Amino acid sequence: MGFEQAWLSYQRREVCGIAENITGIYAPLQNPVIKSGAEELQTAFAKIVGTRPVLYSDSECGHNRGSIRLMMKEGLPTEGYHIFEEKGMITVEASDANGILYGAFELIRCLQLGKNLEGINLTKEPVMPLRMLNHWDNMDGSIERGYSGNSFFFENDEILVNERIVTYARLLASAGINATVINNVNVKDSATRLITDQYFESLNRLSEIFARYGIRLFLSLNYAAPMELLELDSADPLDDRVRAWWKAKMKVVFEAVPNLGGFLIKADSEGRPGPFTYNRTHADGANMLAEAVKPYGGLIIWRCFVYNCRQDWRDRKTDRARSGYDNFIGLDGTFLDNVILQIKNGPMDFQVREPVHPLFGGLTKTNQMLEVQIAQEYTGQQRHVCYLIPMFKEILNFHTYVKGTDDTVQDIVSGRTFHQTKCGIAAVANTGNDENWTGHDLAAANLYGFGRLAYEPDLTAEEIAEEWITLTYGKDEEIRKELLFILMNSWPAYEKYTAPLGIGWMVNPNCHYGPSVDGYEYDRWGTYHRADHLGIGVDRSHNGTGYAMLYREPNARAYDTPETCPEELLLFFHHVPYSFVLKSGRTILQHIYDTHFEGVELVDEMVSRYERLKGKLPERIYERTMERFLHQKEHSREWRDQINTYFYRKTGIADEKGRRIY
């Protein structure tokens, strides 16, 4: 399939000042990463300004007006950069090649945004050491929870290495992403053999492309590989044969693919193999692998998404929300230094609203990464627009109270709280081989926005959205205004017309799309809302499952009572009667009715605003996006009517405003 250049389409813009006079780019082109930055600048100037600067292979020679110098300079932060203009010459300097590459893309961004480069003086550095995408791509070409077509990494159990991979790497680097996991965390079939010589040549070619853009390749690993490759009869992490097998295997793998960064592991969850089989701990399993990859600078990223997926809905004490904390808190400080625990933003599974995971602030001696999901598994599956950067901002800014200062999630996963360097943020990717990469054109704002937020989390969600709009569609003021309204209202709208007050889940099982209030209510997955004719919600207070008490004070105290619990999470933490009065003066039930009508009205407003852009956007983009909007408009009504009707029939209490409920 063909593909677009997304926000790197580099359209001709009106520029002023010294940008028009750039004729040469001087850089140490023998460095492949710096060469990528220089070539990107050359392409961008040719398309945006209309003149193509000449590349020269020595940064020290560019001391004349009308030139750009890319040069190494000691003393700047890792992957940071300094850009300044002096006497008509622009310099991008950094202490490493990645920093120069990011500085080059910053300069291009300034061009695209129409900024005057005269007098520019910017110094920036990434806040998150690791800024990673997790792809859930399968080697047959399918993508688990993929909503943008098939994989562009795999097809028919083969690895694809082509021009689209180069553009993918450029897109990631331009947003500041420095690592990617290309295969599904549920490793099976041919993916288990990615660590065999069957795939080494293709993996190495892929990793070399990524390396030119400052990106480290990671793989998801099958914990039971020694057995599934039919070489051992055990995967016990304390078995000397197993430990020796992994050490020998990793020596071969890293010699064949030297740019490999390490491995992501999902173990002992949802049927995946792990150390529990042998009565061992997660630390036993992770440390065994960490020892094997340590000589090569490799990392082991161990997911904390571990829970009992065979619950009994009659059991009121077993709580899926507790499981990640209960499984890992007692292991704090027992993991090796090259192990990172990757923790989902919330304790359940990427719902439109849930509390921050209590492991953030609970763990104090372990490397940690935040895992978010830009694939909209529970937030509209890229058929509904749902700009997620405002949600991620709230998560990063959450105070854990683990220390007197520097206690937010951002502080922890940036390494600031505990002075760590092996930490960061990962996002489950939303890409596929659709022409526009993300299925819904506006979903690309989540991909770009994640990278920008990981590099500069102090940017506001509005600033990131405006950047993406201008980079993608140009500087037309009406386009900026209408798309900004749509993006910034999309997450609130989706929350309003789907599951209320933090309860989550009211979706069709398996596909996770569309309303089904009781779809997961009597199943084994631990995803209950406990609604009856009197009330709704899960009691996670000290009188219930005790989950609220896993947080540090004052969060635990706030979450523990309905009167002090943040209302957007009320039903996550408490079972309350429908007559419970919120701060707005509305009862729970009236809030459910009102917000579901309000959500549909917001979607109608979004669609109306998008219609104003007909003729201003390229026709193919306008039409395919409008097709998604019309589906969202209809589907939001289905959500509203099913949810409201369910609770009307459950309670027999009518809407105070007399609106039609079926």
PLY file of the C-alpha trace (Angstrom):
ply
format ascii 1.0
element vertex 662
property float x
property float y
property float z
element edge 661
property int vertex1
property int vertex2
end_header
0.00 0.00 0.00
1.08 3.60 -0.59
1.75 5.96 2.27
1.82 9.64 3.09
4.49 11.71 4.81
2.15 12.85 7.63
3.58 15.93 9.40
6.78 15.62 7.34
5.02 16.56 4.10
7.00 19.86 4.06
4.74 22.18 2.10
5.94 25.49 0.66
5.53 28.25 3.25
6.08 31.96 3.42
9.40 32.47 5.17
11.24 35.61 6.07
14.69 36.70 7.11
17.73 34.49 7.04
15.90 31.27 6.12
15.72 32.51 2.53
19.48 32.91 2.40
20.61 29.46 3.55
22.81 27.96 0.82
24.98 25.45 2.67
24.82 22.90 5.47
28.13 21.96 7.10
28.24 18.76 9.16
30.42 15.75 9.98
28.60 13.59 7.46
30.67 10.52 8.30
28.33 10.10 11.28
25.18 8.40 9.91
22.82 10.01 12.46
24.16 13.51 11.81
24.02 12.81 8.08
20.32 11.95 8.46
19.74 15.31 10.18
21.66 17.20 7.49
19.77 15.47 4.66
16.45 16.14 6.40
17.32 19.83 6.65
18.31 19.88 2.99
14.99 18.30 1.96
12.96 20.56 4.24
14.58 23.78 3.00
14.11 22.69 -0.60
10.38 22.10 -0.12
9.51 24.81 2.42
11.77 27.65 1.31
12.30 26.68 -2.32
16.11 26.57 -2.30
18.16 23.42 -1.76
21.28 23.99 0.38
24.47 22.15 -0.53
25.82 19.62 1.98
29.46 19.98 3.05
31.21 17.33 5.10
32.95 19.51 7.67
31.09 21.48 10.33
34.13 23.62 11.04
34.17 25.20 7.56
30.73 26.76 7.69
31.72 30.16 9.11
29.87 32.25 6.53
26.49 33.91 6.32
23.75 31.79 4.84
24.97 28.54 6.33
23.87 26.00 8.91
26.47 24.22 11.05
25.78 20.91 12.75
28.55 20.31 15.24
29.47 18.30 18.30
30.19 20.14 21.53
30.92 18.62 24.91
28.98 19.59 28.00
25.41 19.58 26.67
22.88 17.10 28.15
22.47 13.69 26.51
20.24 13.97 23.41
19.81 17.70 24.07
20.76 20.51 21.72
21.52 24.20 21.44
20.43 26.20 18.38
21.58 29.77 17.88
21.98 32.32 15.08
24.91 34.68 14.80
25.72 36.98 11.86
23.46 35.08 9.49
24.84 31.66 10.43
22.74 29.07 12.30
24.47 26.55 14.54
23.00 23.34 15.93
25.29 21.85 18.54
25.00 18.83 20.81
27.19 16.46 22.74
25.93 13.43 20.79
24.59 12.66 17.35
21.00 12.13 18.52
20.98 15.63 19.96
22.06 17.07 16.62
19.34 15.08 14.85
16.67 16.40 17.24
18.07 19.91 16.85
17.77 19.60 13.07
14.13 18.58 13.40
13.55 21.48 15.83
14.92 23.85 13.20
12.61 22.33 10.60
9.68 22.64 12.99
10.46 26.33 13.39
10.40 26.68 9.59
7.07 24.85 9.31
5.56 26.99 12.07
6.69 30.16 10.30
9.07 31.33 13.02
11.77 33.84 12.20
15.16 32.21 12.68
16.96 35.51 13.15
18.27 35.67 16.70
17.09 32.15 17.53
18.63 30.84 20.75
17.12 27.57 22.00
18.49 25.01 24.41
16.47 21.85 25.01
16.96 18.38 26.44
14.67 15.35 26.72
13.00 14.81 30.07
12.44 11.06 29.56
15.56 8.94 28.91
13.59 6.21 27.06
10.83 7.34 24.71
9.45 4.17 23.21
6.70 2.75 21.02
5.35 -0.75 21.70
3.91 -2.31 18.55
1.52 -5.22 18.94
2.25 -6.49 15.43
2.11 -10.20 14.62
4.33 -11.85 12.05
1.41 -12.93 9.88
0.80 -9.23 9.24
-2.11 -8.77 11.65
-1.99 -6.33 14.57
-3.57 -7.08 17.93
-5.76 -4.07 18.73
-4.71 -2.53 15.44
-7.07 -0.05 13.81
-5.00 1.27 10.91
-4.64 -1.69 8.59
-2.05 -4.42 8.77
1.57 -4.41 9.92
4.25 -2.66 7.89
6.92 -4.66 9.75
5.69 -8.19 9.00
3.93 -10.14 6.28
3.59 -13.91 5.92
6.10 -14.51 8.72
8.75 -12.36 7.05
10.25 -9.03 8.12
9.68 -6.11 5.73
12.55 -3.71 5.10
11.59 -0.99 2.64
11.12 2.73 2.09
8.13 2.86 4.41
10.36 1.75 7.28
12.66 4.70 6.52
9.73 7.14 6.64
8.51 5.53 9.87
11.94 6.10 11.43
11.92 9.73 10.25
8.48 10.30 11.77
9.57 8.89 15.12
12.84 10.84 15.21
11.09 14.08 14.29
8.88 13.72 17.38
11.78 12.69 19.64
11.09 8.95 19.99
14.30 6.94 20.49
13.21 3.29 20.83
10.67 0.90 19.35
9.47 -2.65 19.98
8.27 -4.08 16.68
6.41 -7.26 17.71
3.47 -8.12 19.94
4.02 -8.69 23.66
1.94 -11.87 23.23
4.82 -13.67 21.52
3.81 -16.82 19.68
4.50 -18.92 16.60
7.14 -17.39 14.31
7.77 -14.46 16.63
9.39 -16.86 19.12
12.01 -17.52 16.42
13.00 -13.86 16.06
15.96 -14.74 18.29
17.19 -17.37 15.80
19.35 -17.02 12.71
16.23 -17.32 10.55
15.63 -13.58 11.06
19.01 -12.10 12.00
19.82 -10.64 8.57
16.49 -8.83 8.26
16.56 -7.65 11.86
20.03 -6.24 11.39
19.00 -4.33 8.27
15.99 -2.98 10.12
18.07 -1.99 13.14
20.57 -0.16 10.93
17.79 1.97 9.44
16.52 2.77 12.92
20.03 3.53 14.16
20.47 6.19 11.45
17.60 8.03 13.11
18.71 7.54 16.71
16.23 4.73 17.38
17.09 1.51 19.22
15.35 -1.67 18.14
13.76 -3.82 20.87
11.95 -7.14 20.56
9.20 -8.74 22.61
10.49 -12.03 23.97
8.80 -15.37 24.66
9.76 -16.31 28.21
9.34 -20.00 27.37
11.57 -19.84 24.29
14.00 -22.56 25.52
11.08 -25.00 25.53
9.17 -23.72 22.51
12.32 -23.85 20.39
12.57 -27.49 21.53
16.02 -27.09 23.07
15.21 -27.56 26.78
12.43 -29.13 28.84
12.25 -26.21 31.32
12.21 -22.42 31.57
12.91 -22.32 35.31
14.95 -19.15 35.94
16.92 -20.80 38.75
17.85 -23.85 36.64
21.52 -23.58 35.65
20.78 -25.14 32.26
18.18 -22.46 31.50
20.47 -19.64 32.62
23.31 -20.99 30.49
20.96 -21.34 27.51
19.90 -17.70 27.71
23.49 -16.48 28.07
24.57 -18.44 25.00
21.51 -17.32 23.05
22.01 -13.64 23.85
25.67 -13.79 22.81
24.59 -15.02 19.39
21.70 -12.53 19.10
23.70 -9.42 20.01
26.62 -10.41 17.80
24.21 -10.76 14.87
22.14 -7.64 15.68
24.53 -5.29 17.51
22.10 -2.34 17.48
19.55 -4.27 19.54
18.52 -2.44 22.69
17.01 -5.34 24.60
13.69 -7.06 25.19
10.14 -6.44 26.41
8.52 -9.31 28.33
4.92 -10.05 29.25
5.01 -12.97 31.68
2.47 -14.76 33.87
-0.47 -12.75 32.58
-3.40 -13.64 30.34
-1.99 -17.08 29.64
1.58 -16.04 28.86
4.34 -18.25 30.32
6.52 -16.98 33.14
8.41 -17.84 36.32
5.22 -18.60 38.32
5.18 -22.05 36.68
8.24 -22.89 38.78
7.16 -21.06 41.95
9.67 -18.32 41.17
9.21 -14.56 41.34
9.13 -11.92 38.65
12.51 -10.78 39.92
13.91 -14.28 39.40
12.71 -14.29 35.80
13.71 -10.74 34.94
17.13 -10.98 36.56
17.99 -14.19 34.72
17.40 -12.41 31.40
19.07 -9.22 32.61
22.26 -11.15 33.40
22.24 -12.62 29.89
21.93 -9.23 28.11
24.08 -7.15 30.46
27.42 -7.73 28.65
25.92 -6.11 25.55
24.35 -3.10 27.25
20.91 -4.67 26.87
17.80 -3.80 28.86
15.03 -6.06 30.08
11.69 -4.27 30.24
9.29 -6.34 32.35
5.59 -5.50 32.17
3.61 -5.23 35.41
0.31 -6.07 33.71
-0.13 -9.22 35.79
-3.48 -10.29 37.23
-5.75 -13.22 37.91
-7.79 -13.46 34.71
-10.00 -16.25 36.02
-11.97 -14.39 38.66
-15.39 -15.35 39.91
-17.84 -12.45 39.58
-19.47 -13.55 42.82
-16.21 -12.86 44.71
-16.34 -9.32 46.12
-12.84 -9.30 47.63
-10.61 -10.38 44.75
-9.85 -7.15 42.91
-8.05 -7.02 39.56
-7.09 -3.42 40.32
-4.90 -4.59 43.22
-3.03 -7.27 41.33
-0.17 -5.27 39.80
0.63 -3.67 43.13
0.30 -6.90 45.11
2.53 -8.79 42.67
5.39 -6.29 42.56
5.51 -4.11 45.67
7.20 -6.82 47.74
9.93 -7.18 45.10
11.02 -3.53 45.24
14.81 -3.34 45.27
15.37 -6.93 44.12
15.65 -6.28 40.38
19.00 -5.82 38.65
19.98 -2.37 37.40
19.27 -3.17 33.74
15.68 -4.21 34.48
12.88 -1.67 34.04
9.36 -2.35 35.28
6.86 -1.08 32.71
3.67 -0.03 34.51
0.36 0.83 32.84
-0.96 4.30 33.61
-3.86 2.78 35.54
-4.48 -0.46 37.42
-7.00 -1.89 34.96
-6.51 -1.56 31.20
-6.35 1.79 29.36
-9.90 2.91 30.19
-11.14 6.37 29.28
-10.75 7.25 32.98
-9.06 5.37 35.81
-6.77 6.32 38.70
-3.01 6.40 38.36
-1.38 3.07 39.16
-0.36 2.89 42.85
3.00 1.31 41.95
3.99 4.86 41.01
4.88 6.15 44.44
4.86 2.65 45.89
8.13 1.48 44.35
11.19 3.43 45.51
14.17 1.20 44.60
13.27 -0.04 41.11
13.61 1.41 37.60
10.16 2.34 36.27
8.55 3.18 32.93
5.05 4.49 32.31
3.00 2.60 29.70
0.17 4.41 27.92
-1.85 3.43 24.86
-2.24 5.62 21.81
-3.93 2.73 20.00
-7.49 3.64 20.97
-8.53 0.19 22.15
-11.11 1.50 24.63
-11.35 5.07 23.34
-12.96 4.69 19.93
-10.52 2.50 18.00
-9.51 5.34 15.68
-13.04 5.47 14.29
-13.86 8.10 16.92
-11.49 11.03 17.32
-10.04 11.04 20.83
-6.97 13.21 21.43
-5.27 11.55 24.39
-2.49 14.01 25.23
-4.64 15.85 27.85
-5.16 12.50 29.61
-1.43 11.77 29.54
-0.71 15.24 30.96
-3.00 14.53 33.91
-1.25 11.21 34.54
2.24 12.73 34.41
1.23 15.56 36.74
-0.30 13.26 39.37
1.29 13.72 42.80
2.23 10.40 44.39
3.53 11.98 47.64
6.46 9.55 47.66
8.68 12.51 48.63
8.19 16.05 49.82
9.13 17.33 46.36
9.71 15.83 42.89
6.91 13.34 43.52
4.83 13.37 40.33
4.65 10.45 37.93
6.67 12.58 35.52
9.36 13.05 38.16
9.52 9.30 38.79
9.67 8.06 35.18
12.08 10.82 34.13
14.52 9.61 36.80
14.37 12.83 38.77
12.82 11.40 41.94
15.24 8.54 42.53
18.17 9.74 40.35
17.75 6.96 37.80
18.77 6.88 34.13
16.98 3.69 33.06
13.40 4.88 32.95
10.98 6.62 30.62
7.65 6.27 28.87
6.23 3.82 26.32
3.09 3.94 24.21
1.23 1.08 22.57
1.42 2.22 18.95
-1.51 3.26 16.77
0.08 2.76 13.34
-0.58 0.35 10.48
-0.15 0.18 6.74
-3.08 2.46 5.98
-2.14 5.29 3.64
-2.32 7.84 6.46
-0.59 5.57 9.05
-3.26 5.88 11.77
-6.60 5.10 10.12
-8.27 8.29 11.35
-6.26 11.27 10.10
-6.71 13.08 13.41
-5.34 10.06 15.33
-1.90 11.02 14.02
-2.00 13.81 16.62
-1.67 11.11 19.29
1.41 9.60 17.64
3.12 12.96 17.17
1.86 14.21 20.52
3.20 11.23 22.44
6.71 11.80 21.11
6.66 15.51 21.80
5.25 14.95 25.30
7.94 12.36 26.06
10.69 14.77 25.01
9.13 17.95 26.43
6.38 17.05 28.92
6.07 20.67 30.04
4.44 21.50 26.71
0.68 21.90 27.05
-1.73 19.64 25.20
-2.92 22.71 23.30
0.61 23.63 22.21
1.26 20.12 20.94
-2.08 20.03 19.09
-1.42 23.40 17.46
2.05 22.27 16.40
0.68 19.12 14.82
-2.13 20.95 13.03
0.23 23.52 11.51
2.90 20.99 10.59
0.32 18.76 8.91
-2.12 21.24 7.33
-0.35 24.59 7.18
-0.98 27.95 8.82
-4.59 28.60 7.78
-6.23 30.19 10.84
-9.66 28.58 10.34
-8.11 25.10 10.04
-6.13 25.74 13.22
-9.14 27.02 15.15
-11.60 24.29 14.16
-9.22 21.34 14.47
-7.96 22.62 17.82
-11.54 22.76 19.14
-12.18 19.22 17.88
-9.02 17.76 19.38
-9.30 19.47 22.74
-12.97 18.49 23.16
-12.67 14.93 21.87
-11.55 13.14 25.05
-14.17 14.93 27.23
-16.83 14.11 24.64
-15.89 10.44 24.49
-15.89 10.16 28.27
-19.31 11.81 28.48
-21.12 9.48 26.07
-19.44 6.23 27.16
-18.73 4.91 30.68
-19.42 7.37 33.52
-17.45 8.49 36.58
-14.50 6.12 36.21
-16.49 2.88 36.03
-15.09 1.88 32.61
-15.56 -1.28 30.61
-19.14 -1.06 29.33
-18.03 -2.43 25.95
-18.67 -5.49 23.83
-16.39 -8.34 24.96
-13.39 -9.37 22.87
-13.53 -6.55 20.32
-13.87 -3.86 23.04
-15.89 -1.68 20.66
-19.36 -0.29 21.13
-21.72 -0.24 24.12
-22.59 -3.36 26.10
-23.31 -2.38 29.69
-23.26 -5.91 31.06
-20.85 -7.30 28.47
-18.15 -7.91 31.06
-20.29 -8.00 34.19
-20.45 -11.75 34.80
-17.22 -12.89 33.21
-13.77 -14.00 34.44
-11.83 -10.82 33.70
-12.53 -8.86 36.88
-14.15 -5.92 35.07
-17.33 -5.28 37.05
-19.58 -2.27 37.65
-21.86 -3.98 40.21
-24.95 -2.03 39.10
-28.28 -3.03 40.63
-31.62 -1.20 40.95
-30.34 0.85 43.90
-26.81 1.86 43.01
-23.62 1.34 41.03
-19.86 1.15 41.53
-17.16 -1.06 43.06
-16.33 -0.68 46.74
-12.57 -0.30 46.82
-12.50 1.53 50.16
-11.04 0.07 53.36
-14.42 -1.59 53.86
-14.28 -3.16 50.41
-11.27 -4.53 48.53
-8.89 -2.09 50.25
-7.46 -0.88 46.95
-7.79 2.80 47.93
-5.40 2.22 50.82
-2.54 1.25 48.45
-1.87 4.95 47.81
0.20 7.23 49.99
-1.50 9.91 52.03
-3.32 12.16 51.39
-4.42 10.26 48.27
-5.54 7.18 50.23
-7.70 9.25 52.56
-9.23 11.19 49.67
-10.08 8.07 47.68
-11.47 6.20 50.70
-14.77 8.05 51.12
-17.40 9.01 48.53
-17.54 12.57 49.87
-13.81 13.24 49.28
-13.16 11.02 46.25
-12.57 12.93 42.99
-15.93 12.70 41.27
-14.51 11.61 37.92
-13.35 8.42 39.74
-16.23 8.03 42.16
-17.67 4.79 40.79
-14.23 3.25 40.44
-13.73 3.52 44.20
-17.27 3.35 45.63
-20.65 1.71 45.28
-23.15 4.51 45.80
-26.92 4.91 45.42
-28.24 6.57 42.27
-29.56 9.32 44.55
-26.02 10.30 45.67
-25.69 14.05 45.05
-22.60 15.34 43.26
-21.06 18.79 43.73
-23.05 19.97 40.71
-26.27 19.32 42.65
-27.16 16.49 40.29
-27.73 12.94 41.41
-25.53 10.17 40.02
-28.37 9.02 37.79
-29.14 12.49 36.45
-25.41 12.99 35.82
-25.40 9.82 33.72
-28.39 11.01 31.71
-27.07 14.54 31.25
-23.50 13.70 30.30
-24.59 11.19 27.70
-26.75 13.80 26.01
-23.97 16.38 26.39
-21.43 14.03 24.77
-23.58 13.60 21.68
-24.08 17.36 21.46
-20.31 17.85 21.58
-19.84 15.35 18.75
-22.46 17.19 16.70
-20.55 20.42 17.29
-17.28 18.76 16.30
-18.79 17.46 13.06
-20.33 20.85 12.30
-16.97 22.54 12.78
-15.20 20.01 10.58
-17.75 20.62 7.80
-16.55 24.23 7.68
-13.19 22.98 6.43
-14.56 21.53 3.18
-12.50 23.04 0.38
-9.72 24.07 2.75
-8.29 20.58 3.31
-7.18 18.20 0.53
-10.34 16.51 -0.72
-9.22 12.91 -0.06
-8.28 13.81 3.53
-11.50 15.71 4.11
-13.69 12.92 2.73
-12.10 10.01 4.58
-12.08 11.97 7.85
-15.70 13.03 7.36
-16.64 9.39 6.84
-15.21 8.63 10.29
-16.98 11.63 11.81
-20.35 10.53 10.44
-19.80 7.10 11.98
-18.87 8.71 15.30
-21.98 10.88 15.17
-24.21 7.83 14.74
-22.25 5.66 17.15
-22.24 8.24 19.94
-26.05 8.15 19.80
-25.95 4.37 20.14
-23.78 4.77 23.23
-26.07 7.43 24.69
-29.27 5.53 24.10
-28.03 2.13 25.31
-26.44 3.52 28.49
-29.35 5.80 29.39
-31.95 3.15 28.58
-30.12 0.57 30.68
-30.18 2.77 33.78
-33.75 3.98 33.19
-34.94 0.39 33.01
-32.77 -0.60 35.98
-34.12 2.17 38.23
-37.47 3.25 36.80
-36.42 6.86 37.47
-37.13 9.25 34.61
-34.86 11.96 33.25
-35.67 15.24 35.01
-35.48 17.06 31.68
-37.98 14.82 29.94
-35.72 13.83 27.04
-36.44 10.68 25.13
-35.00 7.58 26.76
-36.09 4.29 25.27
0 1
1 2
2 3
3 4
4 5
5 6
6 7
7 8
8 9
9 10
10 11
11 12
12 13
13 14
14 15
15 16
16 17
17 18
18 19
19 20
20 21
21 22
22 23
23 24
24 25
25 26
26 27
27 28
28 29
29 30
30 31
31 32
32 33
33 34
34 35
35 36
36 37
37 38
38 39
39 40
40 41
41 42
42 43
43 44
44 45
45 46
46 47
47 48
48 49
49 50
50 51
51 52
52 53
53 54
54 55
55 56
56 57
57 58
58 59
59 60
60 61
61 62
62 63
63 64
64 65
65 66
66 67
67 68
68 69
69 70
70 71
71 72
72 73
73 74
74 75
75 76
76 77
77 78
78 79
79 80
80 81
81 82
82 83
83 84
84 85
85 86
86 87
87 88
88 89
89 90
90 91
91 92
92 93
93 94
94 95
95 96
96 97
97 98
98 99
99 100
100 101
101 102
102 103
103 104
104 105
105 106
106 107
107 108
108 109
109 110
110 111
111 112
112 113
113 114
114 115
115 116
116 117
117 118
118 119
119 120
120 121
121 122
122 123
123 124
124 125
125 126
126 127
127 128
128 129
129 130
130 131
131 132
132 133
133 134
134 135
135 136
136 137
137 138
138 139
139 140
140 141
141 142
142 143
143 144
144 145
145 146
146 147
147 148
148 149
149 150
150 151
151 152
152 153
153 154
154 155
155 156
156 157
157 158
158 159
159 160
160 161
161 162
162 163
163 164
164 165
165 166
166 167
167 168
168 169
169 170
170 171
171 172
172 173
173 174
174 175
175 176
176 177
177 178
178 179
179 180
180 181
181 182
182 183
183 184
184 185
185 186
186 187
187 188
188 189
189 190
190 191
191 192
192 193
193 194
194 195
195 196
196 197
197 198
198 199
199 200
200 201
201 202
202 203
203 204
204 205
205 206
206 207
207 208
208 209
209 210
210 211
211 212
212 213
213 214
214 215
215 216
216 217
217 218
218 219
219 220
220 221
221 222
222 223
223 224
224 225
225 226
226 227
227 228
228 229
229 230
230 231
231 232
232 233
233 234
234 235
235 236
236 237
237 238
238 239
239 240
240 241
241 242
242 243
243 244
244 245
245 246
246 247
247 248
248 249
249 250
250 251
251 252
252 253
253 254
254 255
255 256
256 257
257 258
258 259
259 260
260 261
261 262
262 263
263 264
264 265
265 266
266 267
267 268
268 269
269 270
270 271
271 272
272 273
273 274
274 275
275 276
276 277
277 278
278 279
279 280
280 281
281 282
282 283
283 284
284 285
285 286
286 287
287 288
288 289
289 290
290 291
291 292
292 293
293 294
294 295
295 296
296 297
297 298
298 299
299 300
300 301
301 302
302 303
303 304
304 305
305 306
306 307
307 308
308 309
309 310
310 311
311 312
312 313
313 314
314 315
315 316
316 317
317 318
318 319
319 320
320 321
321 322
322 323
323 324
324 325
325 326
326 327
327 328
328 329
329 330
330 331
331 332
332 333
333 334
334 335
335 336
336 337
337 338
338 339
339 340
340 341
341 342
342 343
343 344
344 345
345 346
346 347
347 348
348 349
349 350
350 351
351 352
352 353
353 354
354 355
355 356
356 357
357 358
358 359
359 360
360 361
361 362
362 363
363 364
364 365
365 366
366 367
367 368
368 369
369 370
370 371
371 372
372 373
373 374
374 375
375 376
376 377
377 378
378 379
379 380
380 381
381 382
382 383
383 384
384 385
385 386
386 387
387 388
388 389
389 390
390 391
391 392
392 393
393 394
394 395
395 396
396 397
397 398
398 399
399 400
400 401
401 402
402 403
403 404
404 405
405 406
406 407
407 408
408 409
409 410
410 411
411 412
412 413
413 414
414 415
415 416
416 417
417 418
418 419
419 420
420 421
421 422
422 423
423 424
424 425
425 426
426 427
427 428
428 429
429 430
430 431
431 432
432 433
433 434
434 435
435 436
436 437
437 438
438 439
439 440
440 441
441 442
442 443
443 444
444 445
445 446
446 447
447 448
448 449
449 450
450 451
451 452
452 453
453 454
454 455
455 456
456 457
457 458
458 459
459 460
460 461
461 462
462 463
463 464
464 465
465 466
466 467
467 468
468 469
469 470
470 471
471 472
472 473
473 474
474 475
475 476
476 477
477 478
478 479
479 480
480 481
481 482
482 483
483 484
484 485
485 486
486 487
487 488
488 489
489 490
490 491
491 492
492 493
493 494
494 495
495 496
496 497
497 498
498 499
499 500
500 501
501 502
502 503
503 504
504 505
505 506
506 507
507 508
508 509
509 510
510 511
511 512
512 513
513 514
514 515
515 516
516 517
517 518
518 519
519 520
520 521
521 522
522 523
523 524
524 525
525 526
526 527
527 528
528 529
529 530
530 531
531 532
532 533
533 534
534 535
535 536
536 537
537 538
538 539
539 540
540 541
541 542
542 543
543 544
544 545
545 546
546 547
547 548
548 549
549 550
550 551
551 552
552 553
553 554
554 555
555 556
556 557
557 558
558 559
559 560
560 561
561 562
562 563
563 564
564 565
565 566
566 567
567 568
568 569
569 570
570 571
571 572
572 573
573 574
574 575
575 576
576 577
577 578
578 579
579 580
580 581
581 582
582 583
583 584
584 585
585 586
586 587
587 588
588 589
589 590
590 591
591 592
592 593
593 594
594 595
595 596
596 597
597 598
598 599
599 600
600 601
601 602
602 603
603 604
604 605
605 606
606 607
607 608
608 609
609 610
610 611
611 612
612 613
613 614
614 615
615 616
616 617
617 618
618 619
619 620
620 621
621 622
622 623
623 624
624 625
625 626
626 627
627 628
628 629
629 630
630 631
631 632
632 633
633 634
634 635
635 636
636 637
637 638
638 639
639 640
640 641
641 642
642 643
643 644
644 645
645 646
646 647
647 648
648 649
649 650
650 651
651 652
652 653
653 654
654 655
655 656
656 657
657 658
658 659
659 660
660 661
